[in-house]
Amino acid sequence: MDHNQIFAVSAQGMSLERTRLEVASLNLANANTLLGADGSGYQPLSVVARTVPGFGARIDQSLTTQFSVVASPRAPRQVYEPNHPSANAAGFIFQPNIDPAQEMMTVMTATRAYEANVAAMNAARAMTQKALEIGANR
């Protein structure tokens, strides 16, 4: 694997983790929004990452990660609030089924994984600089 591939793998990892952080932020921001009677409104999102042939894990057979943002199939959460103006005849309002604790864990793991990718990129950059210094001294 050459140096450009190392930088590309780290950059791809940072992009994935940034997307995970953005999705978790959107989910947290919309956790308490109301859904319409027909279920319309904010749908929780999740990031799906897949490994496909490209560059990555091994030098001779490399892999890369592609990811997409998809709507979660979770059913809406029912909250009993009979005095709420949007409550149905049974006294329930509907909200997206978002677990704030799980979303906060996603925020923390995405942050740590992003930092790890930055560290890997910085290490590759330092190694490249050292190699150039060795070549310049000869």
Summary of the structure (lengths in Angstrom):
residues: 138
radius of gyration: 22.0
end to end distance: 24.8
largest distance: 83.3
contacts: 349
relative contact order: 0.21
helix: 46%
strand: 19%
